[in-house]
Amino acid sequence: MTDQELLDLLHQGLHKVTPRTFPPLAKDDSVLALGVDSLELLELVSWAEEQTGRRVPDATLLGVETVGDLCAALGTVPEHAVRP
């Protein structure tokens, strides 16, 4: 999945987990500046995991500050962590 595909997927996911509207996402966008709280972030990650078939370890989520961090987490999950 390309960076742009991940950005588009996360943008779609934000609309699924929150009623707010968001501008197109950029990798350097701060998750907090977008107004995404910790619960919404968990819901977004769970939704993205379902869409991609990948599992992001909880420890990785602790370091997510930007949309790019989240893209990296979804794009670099070890192959053995991919759900069947």
Contacts in CASP RR format, 6 or more apart in sequence:
PFRMAT RR
TARGET T0000
AUTHOR 0000-0000-0000
METHOD contacts of the structure
MODEL  1
MTDQELLDLLHQGLHKVTPRTFPPLAKDDSVLALGVDSLELLELVSWAEE
QTGRRVPDATLLGVETVGDLCAALGTVPEHAVRP
1 9 0 8 1.000
1 52 0 8 1.000
1 74 0 8 1.000
1 75 0 8 1.000
3 27 0 8 1.000
3 71 0 8 1.000
6 71 0 8 1.000
6 74 0 8 1.000
6 75 0 8 1.000
7 24 0 8 1.000
7 25 0 8 1.000
7 26 0 8 1.000
7 27 0 8 1.000
7 67 0 8 1.000
7 71 0 8 1.000
9 48 0 8 1.000
9 51 0 8 1.000
9 52 0 8 1.000
10 25 0 8 1.000
10 44 0 8 1.000
10 48 0 8 1.000
10 67 0 8 1.000
10 70 0 8 1.000
10 71 0 8 1.000
11 22 0 8 1.000
11 24 0 8 1.000
11 25 0 8 1.000
13 44 0 8 1.000
13 47 0 8 1.000
13 48 0 8 1.000
13 51 0 8 1.000
14 20 0 8 1.000
14 22 0 8 1.000
14 25 0 8 1.000
14 34 0 8 1.000
14 36 0 8 1.000
14 40 0 8 1.000
14 44 0 8 1.000
15 21 0 8 1.000
15 22 0 8 1.000
16 47 0 8 1.000
17 40 0 8 1.000
17 43 0 8 1.000
17 44 0 8 1.000
17 47 0 8 1.000
18 36 0 8 1.000
18 40 0 8 1.000
20 35 0 8 1.000
22 34 0 8 1.000
25 67 0 8 1.000
26 67 0 8 1.000
27 66 0 8 1.000
27 67 0 8 1.000
27 68 0 8 1.000
27 71 0 8 1.000
28 66 0 8 1.000
28 67 0 8 1.000
28 68 0 8 1.000
29 66 0 8 1.000
29 67 0 8 1.000
29 68 0 8 1.000
30 65 0 8 1.000
30 66 0 8 1.000
31 41 0 8 1.000
31 64 0 8 1.000
31 65 0 8 1.000
31 66 0 8 1.000
31 67 0 8 1.000
31 69 0 8 1.000
31 70 0 8 1.000
32 65 0 8 1.000
34 67 0 8 1.000
36 44 0 8 1.000
41 61 0 8 1.000
41 64 0 8 1.000
42 61 0 8 1.000
44 70 0 8 1.000
45 56 0 8 1.000
45 61 0 8 1.000
45 70 0 8 1.000
48 54 0 8 1.000
48 56 0 8 1.000
48 70 0 8 1.000
48 74 0 8 1.000
49 55 0 8 1.000
49 56 0 8 1.000
49 74 0 8 1.000
49 83 0 8 1.000
52 74 0 8 1.000
53 82 0 8 1.000
53 83 0 8 1.000
54 74 0 8 1.000
54 75 0 8 1.000
54 77 0 8 1.000
54 81 0 8 1.000
54 82 0 8 1.000
54 83 0 8 1.000
55 77 0 8 1.000
55 81 0 8 1.000
55 82 0 8 1.000
55 83 0 8 1.000
56 73 0 8 1.000
56 74 0 8 1.000
56 77 0 8 1.000
57 77 0 8 1.000
57 81 0 8 1.000
60 73 0 8 1.000
61 73 0 8 1.000
63 69 0 8 1.000
64 70 0 8 1.000
64 73 0 8 1.000
END
